[in-house]
Amino acid sequence: MRLEYLLAQVAERRMNRRDALRLMGLAGASGTVAALGAAPLPVVAPRAAALGTSEPVNDDMFDVAAVEAGAWAPGPYGQGDQRGSFNEVTPEKTAAALALLDQRRPVKTYNLGELLFNGFPAFTHPALPPPRAYEQRLTVMGYPAPAGFAGIQQVAVAQGPNRISAHEERFSGTYQIATQLDGLAHVGVGDMFYNGFRGPDIAATHGTTKLGNEHMGPIVTRGVVIDVLGLKVAEGARDAYFSTPNGQSVLHERYRISISDIEAAMARQNIREITPGDVVLFRTGWNQLVRADPQRYAAVEPGIYLAEARYLARFRPAIIGADSWALETTNADVHKGNLFPVHQELLVRHGIRIGEAMLTDSLVADGISEFVFIVTPQLALGATAGSTPPIALAQP
């Protein structure tokens, strides 16, 4: 690590003189700070990065009519912006994230995505046909397909003097299924979307003409996992979680993750703070139901609500996500009939993308709370989401 990044990390972590000198000594003559990612940090309350707004952190619904009339435009990154808080992932932010890794130690790569399969459970609503679905079929070329094959038989004879054969897939579906990163064109308030772009002005047959996937990424940044499930299990809060038949713990579907849960989990995991451009992922265990109880999985979920979304937005993260299918609580006693207002608050108001079905169990199992997050969403013109699974780099 170069000296200027070392000094930035020392300042960011507010180290005392002794600890700073110890880290600088470990950096050695080459200037590479190999010990930085392993340095112990004091457990303190997380520090918010000011958004420049005095808006209260509460559950009050925003003024829908005012938002439709343009109250949230321009957005926090200026008129015409299409990247939202991805603007926070600067080259300096990426360098600082990579500095979390000790270059003298092996690095483990973690898959944060769900395995896609035909019939993957997905939320649907009677007013939103056709339902989300993923269906993949194999094509066979160059030999007769076996008995009972229900895919696509192309030519059954190998081709050319070299007798080439091949397999390909054909599929129908949507990027809005399983592990996904919601784009800024996904959810609006009436016809108003992020930064004042209106639906009738940006909707085209192929997708959207503004705010599409082509403005997303890729990004490499710092990630943190907030293990609310682990916190509740450690507290013995049996009213907050249940156990699946195979012994896995899962937060109850009516459980609303609170700000105090966020801060307590961060303190328990020695996560000192959330900083602009970070990726914040919640662990709820809800992913354990994908195969064990797919109908329940796709119908309800635990999660945050508006106060937590507004609290987290003050840190200006690049992404807020969870291992559930939509991040926010489906508890009707909390949302009182409002449909996914956290999506509106984060995407439309703050330009913060939402990660869904992003799995963190393997990170937690290895004792990892802070990691390098990498995602390369599909470079699909006008798409509203990307379903490529992110990865994490970390050192158990």
N, C-alpha and C positions, 0 to 999 in steps of 0.2 A: 504494500500500500504506500502511495506517495505521501510525503510529509504533510502537504496541505490537507489531505483527507484525514490523516491522523489527528492533526490539530482540530479539524472540524468535529471529529468524533469526540475528542476530549472536551471541547466546548459544549457539544450537544448533551453529553452525559454528565456534565457538571462534576467532573472528578476532582478530588482533592489533589494537592501537589504530589503526595506520595504515590497515589495510584497512577497519576499521569506519568510520572517519571518511570514507574515500573513498566507501564505499557511501552513507553518510548524505548526503554532498554531492551525489551523483548523484540522490538522492531528490528534491532540490529543495524549493521552498517549499510545493508542493502536498502533500508527504508521500507521494508515489507512488514506490515503489522500482522503477523500470523496469529497472535494471541487475542486479537481484538474481539472476535466473535465469542470467545470463551470467557471473557472477563466478567466477573460477577458484578451485578448491579444492585444497589439498595432497593428495597421494596418501599415505594412511595406512591402516593395517589397519582393517577395519570394526569398529565398536563394537557390542556386543550390548546389548540392553535386557533387564534381568533379568526373568525370568518369576516369580521367587519360588519356584524349585524347585532342588533339588540333584541332580536326576536326571542320570545320566551321559549323555554324547553318544556313543552306540555303536550297534552293530547288534544287540544282544541283543533277542530277542523278548520282548515284555511277557508277564506272567503272565495267560494267557487266562482261566483259571478265576477269578482274582481280579477281573479286569475285568468278567466276566459277573456276579460277585457284588456289583459296585458300587464297585470301587476307584477308578474315575475320576469318580465322582459325589460331591458336586456338581462341576460344571465350573469353570473358572477365573473365570467371570463370575457365579457364584452360582446358587443353587437356582432353578429355574424359567426360567432364561435360555434364549432360543431364537435369539439372534443371534450368539453366539460372538464371534470377534474383529472382526466388523463393529462391535461396540461401540467399537472404537478409532477409528473414522472419525467423529470429533466435528465440530461446526461449526468449531472452531478448526483441526482437521486439514485440513478442506476449504479453509479460507482460506489456510493455509500452502501447500497444494498449488497453488492458483491463483496464489499469489505467485511461483511459478517462472516465470511468463510475463511477458515485458517488454511492457507495455501500449502501447509506442510502435512495436512491430514487428508484422508480420503473423504470424498463428498458423495453422499447418497442422493439419488434422484427418486422423488416420490410422485406417483400419479395421483392427482386430485380429482379424477373423473370417474363417473359411473360407467359400467360396461353397458353399451347399447345393445338391446335385443328386441326382436319383434314383439310388439305388444307392451313395450315399456310403459308402466302406469303414468298417466299424465292427467292433470287437472282439466276438466271440461265444464262447460256451462250450457244450459239449454238454449241460451240466446246467442251462442257462439259456434254454430256449425260451420264446417265440419270439425269434429274433434281433433285434437292433436294426436298424431300417431307416427310410429316409425315402423316401416315394413321393408325388409330387405330380401331380395331374391337372387339366387345364384344363376348365372348364365354359364352354360357348358358348351365348349366348342372343341371338336377334334376327336370325340369318342362318344358312343351311345351312353346317355345318362342311365343310371341304375334304375331298377324297378322301384316304383313308388316316388320317384323324383317329381317334385311339384314346382321346380324352378323353370328356367327358360332353356330349352334345348335349341342351340343354334345349329350349325352344321355338325353332323355326327361323324364326319370323316376328317382325319388329320389333313392339314393343308400344306401344299408345296412339297418339293422334293425332300425337305428336311422334316416333313410331317409335324408341323407345329400344332399344338393344342393349347387351350387357354381357359381360364376362369375369369369372370368379371362379375360384379354385382350391379343390380339395378334396385333403386329404392325410391320410395315416395315418403314424404314426411316434412318436417319443419326443423329449423334450428332451435325453435322454442320447445325443446324437450330434453329430458335428462339433464346432464351437465351443460350449463349454458351461461353466457354472459349477455345480459339484456343491454341493448343499445339504447341511445337517447330517443330514437323514433318509436320505441315499443309502446309506451304508455303516455297519454296526454290527459288534459282536463278539458272536456269538450273537444273542440278542434284545435286547442292550443297545446303545442309541444314545447320541448326545451328551447329556450332563448327566443321565444316569440315566433317560431316557425309554425305555420298553421297547416293542418291536415290537408285541406283542399288544394293548397299550394305545392305540397311536396309528394302527394300520392300519385304513383304511376303504376302501370301494369306490372312492370318488373320488380317494383319495390318502391323505396322512397328516394326522392331526388336530393334530399338533404338528410343529414344525421345518420347515414347508413354505415355499414361495417367498414367501408373504405376509409372512414375517419377514426377508426378505433386504435389499432395497435400495429405491431406487437409492442408489449411492454415487459420490462424487467425491473422489478422494484422490491421493496421490503414487504414481507407478509407477516401477519400475526394471526394465530389461532386463539380465539377466546373460548375456553372449554367450560361452558356453562353446565353441561352435563356432568363433567368431572367434579365441578364445584358442588353441585347438588348431591352427588353420590358421597363425596367426602364429608359433607355436612350431615349426611343421614336424613336428608329431607325427602322421606318416602312419598309425601304428597305431591312432589314435583316430578317424579319419574316412575316408570314401571319396568318390568323385566319381560323380555320376549321368551318364547318357549325354549330357545337355545341359549338363554342366559345373558343376553345382551341388554344393557340398560338404555332406556330411551326416555327423553322428556315427554311428559303428557301433552297431548294435542291441545289442551286448553291452557297450557303454561305460557304465560307472557314473560319474556325476558325483560328484566328491569335495568335501569341505570345502575342501581346498587349491585345487581348481579354482574354487570360488565366490570365495574370497578373492583369488586371482590375477586372475580376470576383473574383479572389482570394482576392484582396484588399477589394472589396465590401462585401465579405462574412467573412472577418476577418480570412482568412486562411493564416497563417504566412509563411508556407513553405511546400514543399514536401520533404520527406526524404526517404532514401533507404528502400525498402520493402513495401512502401505504395501502395495502390490501388487508381488510379486516374480515376474517372468516369465523363464523360461530359454529361450534360443535354442539349439536342437540341429540345426535344418535338416530334422528328420524330416518336416515338412509337404511337402517337395519330392517325397515318394513317393505322395501322395494319388492322383495320376493316372498317374505314371510306373510305379509298382509297387503297386497298391492292396492286393493280398493280403499283401505283405510289410509294408506300412504298418500294417495292422490286426492283424497277428499278433504283432509284437515291437516294441521301442522302447528307446532309451537313456533314462537318467534317474537320479534320485537314489534313495537308499535310506534306511533308518531313521536312521542317524547324521546325515545331511544334513537330514532332516526335523526331527529333534530340535534340531539346531543352529539352523535357521531359525526354529523355533517360539519360541525364546528372544527373538526380536525382536518377537513378537506381530504379524505381518503380517495384513492382512485376507484376502489371497488369496495362495497360492503356485501358480504355473501354468507351463505350457510350451507349445511348439508341437507337441507330440506328443499322443497320444490319452489318456494316463493318467498323465503326470508321472513315474511311478516305473519303474525298470529292470525289464525282463522277463528278465534274465540269471539262469538257474536256479542258477548257481554262487554267486550272491549271495543270492537269496531262498530257496533250498533248499526249494522247494515251498510256501512260504507265499503265499497269494493276496492281493495288494494290501495288505500290512500298512502301507504309508505312508499309504494312504487311512484306515485305522483310526487310526493315530497322530495324523494331522492333524485329521480330522473328529471322531472320537469323543473323543479325549483333550483336544485343544487348541481345538476349535471353529473351526479354520481351514479355510476353503473352498478347493477345488481348482479351478483353471482349466485346461481342456483345449483343445487346438487353438487356442491364442491366439497369433496370428502377430506376430512382431516384426521380420521381415526389412526392412520399409520404414523402420522406426525406425533400425535399425542402419545401413542404407544412407545415411541422412541424418546419421549421427554422433550420434544421440540415445541417451542412456543413462538419462535422468531425464525424466519427463513427467507430465502430468496424465492420470489414468486415470478413465474414466467408464463405468459399466455400469448398465443398467436391466433386470434380469431380468424375465421374464414374471411378471405379477401373477396367477399361477394358483394357486388355493387347493389346498393340499396337495401341490403338485408337488415333486419331489425334485431338480430342476435347472432352470436357465434357459439357453436357447440363443440369446438375443439377442447379437449380436457387440458386444464392448466397442469404445470408441474411445479414442484418445490425442490430446491436444492438446500440441503442442510447436513449437519454433522452430528449424529447421535452421540 
